[in-house]
């Protein structure tokens, strides 16, 4: 993939930046860009096997593509710098670079072209689709545009969370003479969260309530079947279960590419379209990872077809050439494209400086 999930840093030392030559590229071979997150680089190179291409690894400070683009670590400057240092204009005759779709929230295509002469084409959301994307003459299907959270990824995230939590909780439970039971509880809750949480047709708060109620019921029923437990013991087990559940769901979106960020200041904002300004460039349609937009070719416009699916990544605002899109809050406040382009998110879901917040326009 071009990323792993929406959270996480390099498990090892960030790979070196620069050009990777794949196969035997010629002067018409495609040029790709990605960030220097070790797992990403290895997966992109794996997806490029059997192809002839150049891969430019830009400095994303060892952060995966989506996090780096959202946080300002992989943006226009980093891509332009990487392309200039690579000097690939001496090796290829074209001036087209394929950038990960999930970098669209940080990389301004028109600015890259203005500053470097390279035309940005946003590729598929998942590197596994690269071969199919090239075979289709760089035309993306809807499946190529959408982020996926498939069974394999859900299992990996389950293990990534459950392993360290069960180790710590298991050691504490061992002192309590229930180490194995606590570890088993951690794995069971982790599996339930990563396979069911985002599939409940409820809001974030509603999902937590349902999970809390279901967890308490399941724990109480299990204890009743296992052996007689005192009321205090049952309360203790339920308390442990709810603490584990809180840890797993407090920022579930940070571990899932399909859920809107729960800590984002703009989580209650909705994407809105100024139809009069829309020119039908379809940039928003091309970069949206949740298929929020629908093309209206007859009118040379787009429509917001799935507003509730928006995860407020901001890619559509950044890429719209007419600034026809913005985020609007129920109280009338708006966040426009210039703010999204200029100020990126920190780990707490806030724009980088106070000035960013001050620029939220009153509706």
Secondary structure, 3 states (H helix, E strand, C coil): CCCCCCCCECCCCCCCCEEEEECCCCCCCEEEEEECCHHHHHHHHHHCCCCCEEEEEECCCCECHHHHHHHCCCCHHHHHHHHHHHCHHHCCCCCEEEECHHHCCCCCHHHHHHHHCCEEEECCCCHHHHHHHHHCCCCCCHHHHCCCCCHHHHHHHHHHHHHHHHHHHHHHHHHCCCHHHHHHHHHHHHHHHHHHHHHCCCCHHHHHHHHHHHHHHHHHHHHHHHCCCCHHHHHHHHHHHHHHHHHHHCCHHHHCCCCCCCCCCCCCCEEEECCCCCCCCCHHHHHCCCCCEEEEHHHCEEEECCHHHCCCCCHHHHHCCCCCEEEECCCCCEECHHHHHHCCECCCCCECCHHHHHCCECC
